[in-house]
Amino acid sequence: MSKAELVEKIASQAGLTKADAERAVNAFVNVVTAGLKAGEDITLVGFGTFTTGERAARQGRNPQTGETISISAKKVVKFKPGKALREDVA
């Protein structure tokens, strides 16, 4: 599902205009992004939890040349689905 399709479905289910739904989706994405950048965990009970973690530096391989390369450490976003979401999808 694309962002435009998500906005359309939210607008129809919540009785909002597409413009209002798009502002709501954008606000949600901005708040979650800002929270994760600040090192906070974002928990939506029943839906899931967004967290950040550190990925250690490691050695990789260029698949075209076979050359060994260094991959630097970085921060990654993780999502753990909540129990209600897992049960609804299963």
mmCIF file as gemmi writes it, N, C-alpha and C atoms, coordinates in Angstrom:
data_model
loop_
_atom_site.group_PDB
_atom_site.id
_atom_site.type_symbol
_atom_site.label_atom_id
_atom_site.label_alt_id
_atom_site.label_comp_id
_atom_site.label_asym_id
_atom_site.label_entity_id
_atom_site.label_seq_id
_atom_site.pdbx_PDB_ins_code
_atom_site.Cartn_x
_atom_site.Cartn_y
_atom_site.Cartn_z
_atom_site.occupancy
_atom_site.B_iso_or_equiv
_atom_site.pdbx_formal_charge
_atom_site.auth_seq_id
_atom_site.auth_asym_id
_atom_site.pdbx_PDB_model_num
ATOM 1 N N . MET Axp A 1 ? 0.845 -1.166 0 1 0 ? 1 A 1
ATOM 2 C CA . MET Axp A 1 ? 0 0 0 1 0 ? 1 A 1
ATOM 3 C C . MET Axp A 1 ? 0.896 1.237 0 1 0 ? 1 A 1
ATOM 4 N N . SER Axp A 2 ? 0.605 2.163 -0.878 1 0 ? 2 A 1
ATOM 5 C CA . SER Axp A 2 ? 1.386 3.394 -0.956 1 0 ? 2 A 1
ATOM 6 C C . SER Axp A 2 ? 0.854 4.412 0.052 1 0 ? 2 A 1
ATOM 7 N N . LYS Axp A 3 ? 1.597 5.482 0.232 1 0 ? 3 A 1
ATOM 8 C CA . LYS Axp A 3 ? 1.171 6.526 1.157 1 0 ? 3 A 1
ATOM 9 C C . LYS Axp A 3 ? -0.147 7.143 0.697 1 0 ? 3 A 1
ATOM 10 N N . ALA Axp A 4 ? -0.311 7.351 -0.6 1 0 ? 4 A 1
ATOM 11 C CA . ALA Axp A 4 ? -1.546 7.932 -1.127 1 0 ? 4 A 1
ATOM 12 C C . ALA Axp A 4 ? -2.74 7.019 -0.847 1 0 ? 4 A 1
ATOM 13 N N . GLU Axp A 5 ? -2.551 5.714 -0.994 1 0 ? 5 A 1
ATOM 14 C CA . GLU Axp A 5 ? -3.631 4.763 -0.702 1 0 ? 5 A 1
ATOM 15 C C . GLU Axp A 5 ? -3.948 4.755 0.791 1 0 ? 5 A 1
ATOM 16 N N . LEU Axp A 6 ? -2.925 4.847 1.633 1 0 ? 6 A 1
ATOM 17 C CA . LEU Axp A 6 ? -3.129 4.907 3.074 1 0 ? 6 A 1
ATOM 18 C C . LEU Axp A 6 ? -3.93 6.152 3.449 1 0 ? 6 A 1
ATOM 19 N N . VAL Axp A 7 ? -3.555 7.288 2.888 1 0 ? 7 A 1
ATOM 20 C CA . VAL Axp A 7 ? -4.266 8.542 3.156 1 0 ? 7 A 1
ATOM 21 C C . VAL Axp A 7 ? -5.723 8.421 2.736 1 0 ? 7 A 1
ATOM 22 N N . GLU Axp A 8 ? -5.977 7.835 1.577 1 0 ? 8 A 1
ATOM 23 C CA . GLU Axp A 8 ? -7.343 7.673 1.076 1 0 ? 8 A 1
ATOM 24 C C . GLU Axp A 8 ? -8.173 6.794 2.013 1 0 ? 8 A 1
ATOM 25 N N . LYS Axp A 9 ? -7.6 5.692 2.487 1 0 ? 9 A 1
ATOM 26 C CA . LYS Axp A 9 ? -8.329 4.787 3.38 1 0 ? 9 A 1
ATOM 27 C C . LYS Axp A 9 ? -8.589 5.432 4.737 1 0 ? 9 A 1
ATOM 28 N N . ILE Axp A 10 ? -7.611 6.159 5.258 1 0 ? 10 A 1
ATOM 29 C CA . ILE Axp A 10 ? -7.807 6.847 6.533 1 0 ? 10 A 1
ATOM 30 C C . ILE Axp A 10 ? -8.888 7.913 6.389 1 0 ? 10 A 1
ATOM 31 N N . ALA Axp A 11 ? -8.872 8.642 5.295 1 0 ? 11 A 1
ATOM 32 C CA . ALA Axp A 11 ? -9.878 9.676 5.064 1 0 ? 11 A 1
ATOM 33 C C . ALA Axp A 11 ? -11.279 9.084 5.036 1 0 ? 11 A 1
ATOM 34 N N . SER Axp A 12 ? -11.447 7.957 4.35 1 0 ? 12 A 1
ATOM 35 C CA . SER Axp A 12 ? -12.777 7.363 4.241 1 0 ? 12 A 1
ATOM 36 C C . SER Axp A 12 ? -13.246 6.757 5.566 1 0 ? 12 A 1
ATOM 37 N N . GLN Axp A 13 ? -12.338 6.109 6.305 1 0 ? 13 A 1
ATOM 38 C CA . GLN Axp A 13 ? -12.732 5.475 7.573 1 0 ? 13 A 1
ATOM 39 C C . GLN Axp A 13 ? -12.974 6.489 8.686 1 0 ? 13 A 1
ATOM 40 N N . ALA Axp A 14 ? -12.205 7.587 8.693 1 0 ? 14 A 1
ATOM 41 C CA . ALA Axp A 14 ? -12.317 8.573 9.771 1 0 ? 14 A 1
ATOM 42 C C . ALA Axp A 14 ? -13.259 9.716 9.42 1 0 ? 14 A 1
ATOM 43 N N . GLY Axp A 15 ? -13.783 9.722 8.183 1 0 ? 15 A 1
ATOM 44 C CA . GLY Axp A 15 ? -14.673 10.798 7.772 1 0 ? 15 A 1
ATOM 45 C C . GLY Axp A 15 ? -13.952 12.128 7.628 1 0 ? 15 A 1
ATOM 46 N N . LEU Axp A 16 ? -12.699 12.074 7.186 1 0 ? 16 A 1
ATOM 47 C CA . LEU Axp A 16 ? -11.9 13.271 6.987 1 0 ? 16 A 1
ATOM 48 C C . LEU Axp A 16 ? -11.742 13.562 5.508 1 0 ? 16 A 1
ATOM 49 N N . THR Axp A 17 ? -11.323 14.783 5.21 1 0 ? 17 A 1
ATOM 50 C CA . THR Axp A 17 ? -10.945 15.071 3.825 1 0 ? 17 A 1
ATOM 51 C C . THR Axp A 17 ? -9.585 14.432 3.581 1 0 ? 17 A 1
ATOM 52 N N . LYS Axp A 18 ? -9.244 14.251 2.315 1 0 ? 18 A 1
ATOM 53 C CA . LYS Axp A 18 ? -7.931 13.673 2.009 1 0 ? 18 A 1
ATOM 54 C C . LYS Axp A 18 ? -6.822 14.585 2.496 1 0 ? 18 A 1
ATOM 55 N N . ALA Axp A 19 ? -7.022 15.897 2.429 1 0 ? 19 A 1
ATOM 56 C CA . ALA Axp A 19 ? -6.003 16.85 2.889 1 0 ? 19 A 1
ATOM 57 C C . ALA Axp A 19 ? -5.777 16.707 4.391 1 0 ? 19 A 1
ATOM 58 N N . ASP Axp A 20 ? -6.868 16.58 5.164 1 0 ? 20 A 1
ATOM 59 C CA . ASP Axp A 20 ? -6.738 16.406 6.613 1 0 ? 20 A 1
ATOM 60 C C . ASP Axp A 20 ? -6.063 15.077 6.946 1 0 ? 20 A 1
ATOM 61 N N . ALA Axp A 21 ? -6.448 14.037 6.23 1 0 ? 21 A 1
ATOM 62 C CA . ALA Axp A 21 ? -5.848 12.722 6.471 1 0 ? 21 A 1
ATOM 63 C C . ALA Axp A 21 ? -4.358 12.743 6.132 1 0 ? 21 A 1
ATOM 64 N N . GLU Axp A 22 ? -3.993 13.432 5.067 1 0 ? 22 A 1
ATOM 65 C CA . GLU Axp A 22 ? -2.584 13.506 4.69 1 0 ? 22 A 1
ATOM 66 C C . GLU Axp A 22 ? -1.787 14.27 5.746 1 0 ? 22 A 1
ATOM 67 N N . ARG Axp A 23 ? -2.358 15.359 6.267 1 0 ? 23 A 1
ATOM 68 C CA . ARG Axp A 23 ? -1.685 16.102 7.34 1 0 ? 23 A 1
ATOM 69 C C . ARG Axp A 23 ? -1.512 15.223 8.572 1 0 ? 23 A 1
ATOM 70 N N . ALA Axp A 24 ? -2.515 14.405 8.884 1 0 ? 24 A 1
ATOM 71 C CA . ALA Axp A 24 ? -2.429 13.508 10.037 1 0 ? 24 A 1
ATOM 72 C C . ALA Axp A 24 ? -1.342 12.451 9.837 1 0 ? 24 A 1
ATOM 73 N N . VAL Axp A 25 ? -1.281 11.866 8.662 1 0 ? 25 A 1
ATOM 74 C CA . VAL Axp A 25 ? -0.25 10.858 8.373 1 0 ? 25 A 1
ATOM 75 C C . VAL Axp A 25 ? 1.135 11.483 8.434 1 0 ? 25 A 1
ATOM 76 N N . ASN Axp A 26 ? 1.28 12.671 7.839 1 0 ? 26 A 1
ATOM 77 C CA . ASN Axp A 26 ? 2.578 13.358 7.864 1 0 ? 26 A 1
ATOM 78 C C . ASN Axp A 26 ? 2.981 13.716 9.289 1 0 ? 26 A 1
ATOM 79 N N . ALA Axp A 27 ? 2.019 14.159 10.103 1 0 ? 27 A 1
ATOM 80 C CA . ALA Axp A 27 ? 2.31 14.499 11.493 1 0 ? 27 A 1
ATOM 81 C C . ALA Axp A 27 ? 2.757 13.257 12.256 1 0 ? 27 A 1
ATOM 82 N N . PHE Axp A 28 ? 2.081 12.125 12.047 1 0 ? 28 A 1
ATOM 83 C CA . PHE Axp A 28 ? 2.455 10.874 12.7 1 0 ? 28 A 1
ATOM 84 C C . PHE Axp A 28 ? 3.888 10.489 12.338 1 0 ? 28 A 1
ATOM 85 N N . VAL Axp A 29 ? 4.21 10.523 11.065 1 0 ? 29 A 1
ATOM 86 C CA . VAL Axp A 29 ? 5.56 10.16 10.608 1 0 ? 29 A 1
ATOM 87 C C . VAL Axp A 29 ? 6.596 11.108 11.215 1 0 ? 29 A 1
ATOM 88 N N . ASN Axp A 30 ? 6.292 12.402 11.249 1 0 ? 30 A 1
ATOM 89 C CA . ASN Axp A 30 ? 7.239 13.377 11.802 1 0 ? 30 A 1
ATOM 90 C C . ASN Axp A 30 ? 7.456 13.179 13.296 1 0 ? 30 A 1
ATOM 91 N N . VAL Axp A 31 ? 6.385 12.901 14.041 1 0 ? 31 A 1
ATOM 92 C CA . VAL Axp A 31 ? 6.501 12.701 15.486 1 0 ? 31 A 1
ATOM 93 C C . VAL Axp A 31 ? 7.293 11.43 15.792 1 0 ? 31 A 1
ATOM 94 N N . VAL Axp A 32 ? 7.015 10.347 15.072 1 0 ? 32 A 1
ATOM 95 C CA . VAL Axp A 32 ? 7.744 9.096 15.291 1 0 ? 32 A 1
ATOM 96 C C . VAL Axp A 32 ? 9.22 9.287 14.937 1 0 ? 32 A 1
ATOM 97 N N . THR Axp A 33 ? 9.502 9.943 13.829 1 0 ? 33 A 1
ATOM 98 C CA . THR Axp A 33 ? 10.89 10.182 13.415 1 0 ? 33 A 1
ATOM 99 C C . THR Axp A 33 ? 11.636 11.016 14.446 1 0 ? 33 A 1
ATOM 100 N N . ALA Axp A 34 ? 11.01 12.092 14.919 1 0 ? 34 A 1
ATOM 101 C CA . ALA Axp A 34 ? 11.655 12.956 15.908 1 0 ? 34 A 1
ATOM 102 C C . ALA Axp A 34 ? 11.898 12.196 17.212 1 0 ? 34 A 1
ATOM 103 N N . GLY Axp A 35 ? 10.936 11.389 17.633 1 0 ? 35 A 1
ATOM 104 C CA . GLY Axp A 35 ? 11.104 10.608 18.853 1 0 ? 35 A 1
ATOM 105 C C . GLY Axp A 35 ? 12.238 9.608 18.74 1 0 ? 35 A 1
ATOM 106 N N . LEU Axp A 36 ? 12.318 8.918 17.612 1 0 ? 36 A 1
ATOM 107 C CA . LEU Axp A 36 ? 13.389 7.943 17.418 1 0 ? 36 A 1
ATOM 108 C C . LEU Axp A 36 ? 14.75 8.625 17.346 1 0 ? 36 A 1
ATOM 109 N N . LYS Axp A 37 ? 14.819 9.796 16.706 1 0 ? 37 A 1
ATOM 110 C CA . LYS Axp A 37 ? 16.074 10.545 16.658 1 0 ? 37 A 1
ATOM 111 C C . LYS Axp A 37 ? 16.526 10.95 18.048 1 0 ? 37 A 1
ATOM 112 N N . ALA Axp A 38 ? 15.552 11.246 18.929 1 0 ? 38 A 1
ATOM 113 C CA . ALA Axp A 38 ? 15.861 11.647 20.299 1 0 ? 38 A 1
ATOM 114 C C . ALA Axp A 38 ? 16.173 10.45 21.2 1 0 ? 38 A 1
ATOM 115 N N . GLY Axp A 39 ? 16.092 9.241 20.652 1 0 ? 39 A 1
ATOM 116 C CA . GLY Axp A 39 ? 16.41 8.043 21.42 1 0 ? 39 A 1
ATOM 117 C C . GLY Axp A 39 ? 15.236 7.473 22.19 1 0 ? 39 A 1
ATOM 118 N N . GLU Axp A 40 ? 14.023 7.955 21.919 1 0 ? 40 A 1
ATOM 119 C CA . GLU Axp A 40 ? 12.837 7.459 22.604 1 0 ? 40 A 1
ATOM 120 C C . GLU Axp A 40 ? 12.278 6.227 21.905 1 0 ? 40 A 1
ATOM 121 N N . ASP Axp A 41 ? 11.607 5.379 22.673 1 0 ? 41 A 1
ATOM 122 C CA . ASP Axp A 41 ? 10.845 4.278 22.087 1 0 ? 41 A 1
ATOM 123 C C . ASP Axp A 41 ? 9.423 4.77 21.898 1 0 ? 41 A 1
ATOM 124 N N . ILE Axp A 42 ? 8.787 4.389 20.802 1 0 ? 42 A 1
ATOM 125 C CA . ILE Axp A 42 ? 7.408 4.772 20.519 1 0 ? 42 A 1
ATOM 126 C C . ILE Axp A 42 ? 6.562 3.511 20.633 1 0 ? 42 A 1
ATOM 127 N N . THR Axp A 43 ? 5.649 3.479 21.611 1 0 ? 43 A 1
ATOM 128 C CA . THR Axp A 43 ? 4.82 2.306 21.842 1 0 ? 43 A 1
ATOM 129 C C . THR Axp A 43 ? 3.36 2.64 21.567 1 0 ? 43 A 1
ATOM 130 N N . LEU Axp A 44 ? 2.754 1.893 20.671 1 0 ? 44 A 1
ATOM 131 C CA . LEU Axp A 44 ? 1.324 1.989 20.387 1 0 ? 44 A 1
ATOM 132 C C . LEU Axp A 44 ? 0.721 0.671 20.849 1 0 ? 44 A 1
ATOM 133 N N . VAL Axp A 45 ? 0.082 0.699 22.008 1 0 ? 45 A 1
ATOM 134 C CA . VAL Axp A 45 ? -0.427 -0.52 22.627 1 0 ? 45 A 1
ATOM 135 C C . VAL Axp A 45 ? -1.349 -1.25 21.651 1 0 ? 45 A 1
ATOM 136 N N . GLY Axp A 46 ? -1.098 -2.535 21.465 1 0 ? 46 A 1
ATOM 137 C CA . GLY Axp A 46 ? -1.873 -3.356 20.559 1 0 ? 46 A 1
ATOM 138 C C . GLY Axp A 46 ? -1.345 -3.347 19.135 1 0 ? 46 A 1
ATOM 139 N N . PHE Axp A 47 ? -0.606 -2.296 18.765 1 0 ? 47 A 1
ATOM 140 C CA . PHE Axp A 47 ? -0.062 -2.218 17.41 1 0 ? 47 A 1
ATOM 141 C C . PHE Axp A 47 ? 1.396 -2.639 17.385 1 0 ? 47 A 1
ATOM 142 N N . GLY Axp A 48 ? 2.233 -1.978 18.206 1 0 ? 48 A 1
ATOM 143 C CA . GLY Axp A 48 ? 3.635 -2.354 18.242 1 0 ? 48 A 1
ATOM 144 C C . GLY Axp A 48 ? 4.512 -1.273 18.814 1 0 ? 48 A 1
ATOM 145 N N . THR Axp A 49 ? 5.822 -1.53 18.796 1 0 ? 49 A 1
ATOM 146 C CA . THR Axp A 49 ? 6.808 -0.616 19.366 1 0 ? 49 A 1
ATOM 147 C C . THR Axp A 49 ? 7.912 -0.356 18.354 1 0 ? 49 A 1
ATOM 148 N N . PHE Axp A 50 ? 8.203 0.937 18.152 1 0 ? 50 A 1
ATOM 149 C CA . PHE Axp A 50 ? 9.326 1.361 17.333 1 0 ? 50 A 1
ATOM 150 C C . PHE Axp A 50 ? 10.486 1.672 18.269 1 0 ? 50 A 1
ATOM 151 N N . THR Axp A 51 ? 11.658 1.104 17.998 1 0 ? 51 A 1
ATOM 152 C CA . THR Axp A 51 ? 12.85 1.37 18.791 1 0 ? 51 A 1
ATOM 153 C C . THR Axp A 51 ? 14.034 1.583 17.859 1 0 ? 51 A 1
ATOM 154 N N . THR Axp A 52 ? 15.139 2.05 18.432 1 0 ? 52 A 1
ATOM 155 C CA . THR Axp A 52 ? 16.371 2.153 17.662 1 0 ? 52 A 1
ATOM 156 C C . THR Axp A 52 ? 17.404 1.229 18.277 1 0 ? 52 A 1
ATOM 157 N N . GLY Axp A 53 ? 18.342 0.809 17.478 1 0 ? 53 A 1
ATOM 158 C CA . GLY Axp A 53 ? 19.422 -0.053 17.941 1 0 ? 53 A 1
ATOM 159 C C . GLY Axp A 53 ? 20.685 0.267 17.178 1 0 ? 53 A 1
ATOM 160 N N . GLU Axp A 54 ? 21.77 -0.234 17.669 1 0 ? 54 A 1
ATOM 161 C CA . GLU Axp A 54 ? 23.065 -0.025 17.011 1 0 ? 54 A 1
ATOM 162 C C . GLU Axp A 54 ? 23.454 -1.273 16.231 1 0 ? 54 A 1
ATOM 163 N N . ARG Axp A 55 ? 23.869 -1.08 15.01 1 0 ? 55 A 1
ATOM 164 C CA . ARG Axp A 55 ? 24.413 -2.176 14.214 1 0 ? 55 A 1
ATOM 165 C C . ARG Axp A 55 ? 25.933 -1.996 14.208 1 0 ? 55 A 1
ATOM 166 N N . ALA Axp A 56 ? 26.659 -2.989 14.63 1 0 ? 56 A 1
ATOM 167 C CA . ALA Axp A 56 ? 28.118 -2.908 14.746 1 0 ? 56 A 1
ATOM 168 C C . ALA Axp A 56 ? 28.778 -2.854 13.368 1 0 ? 56 A 1
ATOM 169 N N . ALA Axp A 57 ? 29.972 -2.307 13.345 1 0 ? 57 A 1
ATOM 170 C CA . ALA Axp A 57 ? 30.762 -2.302 12.115 1 0 ? 57 A 1
ATOM 171 C C . ALA Axp A 57 ? 31.115 -3.745 11.762 1 0 ? 57 A 1
ATOM 172 N N . ARG Axp A 58 ? 31.215 -4.008 10.472 1 0 ? 58 A 1
ATOM 173 C CA . ARG Axp A 58 ? 31.512 -5.381 10.057 1 0 ? 58 A 1
ATOM 174 C C . ARG Axp A 58 ? 32.195 -5.374 8.7 1 0 ? 58 A 1
ATOM 175 N N . GLN Axp A 59 ? 32.682 -6.53 8.32 1 0 ? 59 A 1
ATOM 176 C CA . GLN Axp A 59 ? 33.297 -6.705 7.012 1 0 ? 59 A 1
ATOM 177 C C . GLN Axp A 59 ? 32.259 -7.287 6.059 1 0 ? 59 A 1
ATOM 178 N N . GLY Axp A 60 ? 32.201 -6.743 4.855 1 0 ? 60 A 1
ATOM 179 C CA . GLY Axp A 60 ? 31.287 -7.246 3.842 1 0 ? 60 A 1
ATOM 180 C C . GLY Axp A 60 ? 32.057 -7.577 2.575 1 0 ? 60 A 1
ATOM 181 N N . ARG Axp A 61 ? 31.333 -7.976 1.555 1 0 ? 61 A 1
ATOM 182 C CA . ARG Axp A 61 ? 31.984 -8.341 0.3 1 0 ? 61 A 1
ATOM 183 C C . ARG Axp A 61 ? 31.224 -7.708 -0.858 1 0 ? 61 A 1
ATOM 184 N N . ASN Axp A 62 ? 31.94 -7.067 -1.765 1 0 ? 62 A 1
ATOM 185 C CA . ASN Axp A 62 ? 31.35 -6.513 -2.968 1 0 ? 62 A 1
ATOM 186 C C . ASN Axp A 62 ? 30.982 -7.687 -3.875 1 0 ? 62 A 1
ATOM 187 N N . PRO Axp A 63 ? 29.697 -7.874 -4.188 1 0 ? 63 A 1
ATOM 188 C CA . PRO Axp A 63 ? 29.305 -9.048 -4.964 1 0 ? 63 A 1
ATOM 189 C C . PRO Axp A 63 ? 29.808 -9.037 -6.411 1 0 ? 63 A 1
ATOM 190 N N . GLN Axp A 64 ? 30.109 -7.863 -6.935 1 0 ? 64 A 1
ATOM 191 C CA . GLN Axp A 64 ? 30.596 -7.809 -8.321 1 0 ? 64 A 1
ATOM 192 C C . GLN Axp A 64 ? 32.061 -8.17 -8.433 1 0 ? 64 A 1
ATOM 193 N N . THR Axp A 65 ? 32.867 -7.695 -7.463 1 0 ? 65 A 1
ATOM 194 C CA . THR Axp A 65 ? 34.31 -7.909 -7.568 1 0 ? 65 A 1
ATOM 195 C C . THR Axp A 65 ? 34.832 -8.94 -6.579 1 0 ? 65 A 1
ATOM 196 N N . GLY Axp A 66 ? 34.063 -9.237 -5.541 1 0 ? 66 A 1
ATOM 197 C CA . GLY Axp A 66 ? 34.515 -10.158 -4.516 1 0 ? 66 A 1
ATOM 198 C C . GLY Axp A 66 ? 35.437 -9.496 -3.505 1 0 ? 66 A 1
ATOM 199 N N . GLU Axp A 67 ? 35.678 -8.193 -3.662 1 0 ? 67 A 1
ATOM 200 C CA . GLU Axp A 67 ? 36.571 -7.445 -2.783 1 0 ? 67 A 1
ATOM 201 C C . GLU Axp A 67 ? 35.939 -7.279 -1.395 1 0 ? 67 A 1
ATOM 202 N N . THR Axp A 68 ? 36.744 -7.423 -0.349 1 0 ? 68 A 1
ATOM 203 C CA . THR Axp A 68 ? 36.273 -7.224 1.016 1 0 ? 68 A 1
ATOM 204 C C . THR Axp A 68 ? 36.204 -5.731 1.299 1 0 ? 68 A 1
ATOM 205 N N . ILE Axp A 69 ? 35.083 -5.296 1.904 1 0 ? 69 A 1
ATOM 206 C CA . ILE Axp A 69 ? 34.913 -3.884 2.226 1 0 ? 69 A 1
ATOM 207 C C . ILE Axp A 69 ? 34.5 -3.757 3.692 1 0 ? 69 A 1
ATOM 208 N N . SER Axp A 70 ? 34.753 -2.592 4.247 1 0 ? 70 A 1
ATOM 209 C CA . SER Axp A 70 ? 34.348 -2.31 5.626 1 0 ? 70 A 1
ATOM 210 C C . SER Axp A 70 ? 32.987 -1.615 5.595 1 0 ? 70 A 1
ATOM 211 N N . ILE Axp A 71 ? 32.059 -2.114 6.399 1 0 ? 71 A 1
ATOM 212 C CA . ILE Axp A 71 ? 30.75 -1.496 6.529 1 0 ? 71 A 1
ATOM 213 C C . ILE Axp A 71 ? 30.718 -0.863 7.909 1 0 ? 71 A 1
ATOM 214 N N . SER Axp A 72 ? 30.509 0.455 7.952 1 0 ? 72 A 1
ATOM 215 C CA . SER Axp A 72 ? 30.586 1.171 9.221 1 0 ? 72 A 1
ATOM 216 C C . SER Axp A 72 ? 29.38 0.903 10.11 1 0 ? 72 A 1
ATOM 217 N N . ALA Axp A 73 ? 29.542 1.168 11.395 1 0 ? 73 A 1
ATOM 218 C CA . ALA Axp A 73 ? 28.453 1.01 12.359 1 0 ? 73 A 1
ATOM 219 C C . ALA Axp A 73 ? 27.394 2.063 12.078 1 0 ? 73 A 1
ATOM 220 N N . LYS Axp A 74 ? 26.138 1.739 12.397 1 0 ? 74 A 1
ATOM 221 C CA . LYS Axp A 74 ? 25.078 2.724 12.205 1 0 ? 74 A 1
ATOM 222 C C . LYS Axp A 74 ? 23.897 2.417 13.111 1 0 ? 74 A 1
ATOM 223 N N . LYS Axp A 75 ? 23.039 3.405 13.248 1 0 ? 75 A 1
ATOM 224 C CA . LYS Axp A 75 ? 21.831 3.268 14.042 1 0 ? 75 A 1
ATOM 225 C C . LYS Axp A 75 ? 20.715 2.778 13.107 1 0 ? 75 A 1
ATOM 226 N N . VAL Axp A 76 ? 19.937 1.799 13.571 1 0 ? 76 A 1
ATOM 227 C CA . VAL Axp A 76 ? 18.852 1.245 12.759 1 0 ? 76 A 1
ATOM 228 C C . VAL Axp A 76 ? 17.534 1.317 13.53 1 0 ? 76 A 1
ATOM 229 N N . VAL Axp A 77 ? 16.436 1.361 12.795 1 0 ? 77 A 1
ATOM 230 C CA . VAL Axp A 77 ? 15.096 1.387 13.387 1 0 ? 77 A 1
ATOM 231 C C . VAL Axp A 77 ? 14.563 -0.04 13.414 1 0 ? 77 A 1
ATOM 232 N N . LYS Axp A 78 ? 13.958 -0.397 14.545 1 0 ? 78 A 1
ATOM 233 C CA . LYS Axp A 78 ? 13.368 -1.725 14.699 1 0 ? 78 A 1
ATOM 234 C C . LYS Axp A 78 ? 11.89 -1.567 15.017 1 0 ? 78 A 1
ATOM 235 N N . PHE Axp A 79 ? 11.085 -2.538 14.591 1 0 ? 79 A 1
ATOM 236 C CA . PHE Axp A 79 ? 9.66 -2.546 14.914 1 0 ? 79 A 1
ATOM 237 C C . PHE Axp A 79 ? 9.294 -3.919 15.446 1 0 ? 79 A 1
ATOM 238 N N . LYS Axp A 80 ? 8.653 -3.939 16.602 1 0 ? 80 A 1
ATOM 239 C CA . LYS Axp A 80 ? 8.182 -5.194 17.175 1 0 ? 80 A 1
ATOM 240 C C . LYS Axp A 80 ? 6.661 -5.116 17.232 1 0 ? 80 A 1
ATOM 241 N N . PRO Axp A 81 ? 5.969 -5.953 16.468 1 0 ? 81 A 1
ATOM 242 C CA . PRO Axp A 81 ? 4.503 -5.893 16.463 1 0 ? 81 A 1
ATOM 243 C C . PRO Axp A 81 ? 3.922 -6.289 17.817 1 0 ? 81 A 1
ATOM 244 N N . GLY Axp A 82 ? 2.807 -5.654 18.17 1 0 ? 82 A 1
ATOM 245 C CA . GLY Axp A 82 ? 2.111 -5.978 19.403 1 0 ? 82 A 1
ATOM 246 C C . GLY Axp A 82 ? 1.303 -7.257 19.258 1 0 ? 82 A 1
ATOM 247 N N . LYS Axp A 83 ? 0.85 -7.768 20.378 1 0 ? 83 A 1
ATOM 248 C CA . LYS Axp A 83 ? 0.114 -9.038 20.387 1 0 ? 83 A 1
ATOM 249 C C . LYS Axp A 83 ? -1.154 -8.96 19.543 1 0 ? 83 A 1
ATOM 250 N N . ALA Axp A 84 ? -1.916 -7.889 19.668 1 0 ? 84 A 1
ATOM 251 C CA . ALA Axp A 84 ? -3.164 -7.74 18.916 1 0 ? 84 A 1
ATOM 252 C C . ALA Axp A 84 ? -2.907 -7.738 17.412 1 0 ? 84 A 1
ATOM 253 N N . LEU Axp A 85 ? -1.875 -7.034 16.969 1 0 ? 85 A 1
ATOM 254 C CA . LEU Axp A 85 ? -1.543 -7.004 15.541 1 0 ? 85 A 1
ATOM 255 C C . LEU Axp A 85 ? -1.123 -8.38 15.06 1 0 ? 85 A 1
ATOM 256 N N . ARG Axp A 86 ? -0.266 -9.065 15.833 1 0 ? 86 A 1
ATOM 257 C CA . ARG Axp A 86 ? 0.175 -10.401 15.439 1 0 ? 86 A 1
ATOM 258 C C . ARG Axp A 86 ? -1.018 -11.343 15.298 1 0 ? 86 A 1
ATOM 259 N N . GLU Axp A 87 ? -1.944 -11.275 16.247 1 0 ? 87 A 1
ATOM 260 C CA . GLU Axp A 87 ? -3.111 -12.18 16.204 1 0 ? 87 A 1
ATOM 261 C C . GLU Axp A 87 ? -4.054 -11.834 15.055 1 0 ? 87 A 1
ATOM 262 N N . ASP Axp A 88 ? -4.224 -10.544 14.757 1 0 ? 88 A 1
ATOM 263 C CA . ASP Axp A 88 ? -5.109 -10.136 13.67 1 0 ? 88 A 1
ATOM 264 C C . ASP Axp A 88 ? -4.567 -10.541 12.304 1 0 ? 88 A 1
ATOM 265 N N . VAL Axp A 89 ? -3.24 -10.504 12.157 1 0 ? 89 A 1
ATOM 266 C CA . VAL Axp A 89 ? -2.625 -10.834 10.867 1 0 ? 89 A 1
ATOM 267 C C . VAL Axp A 89 ? -2.552 -12.34 10.659 1 0 ? 89 A 1
ATOM 268 N N . ALA Axp A 90 ? -2.354 -13.074 11.736 1 0 ? 90 A 1
ATOM 269 C CA . ALA Axp A 90 ? -2.172 -14.537 11.629 1 0 ? 90 A 1
ATOM 270 C C . ALA Axp A 90 ? -3.44 -15.248 11.235 1 0 ? 90 A 1
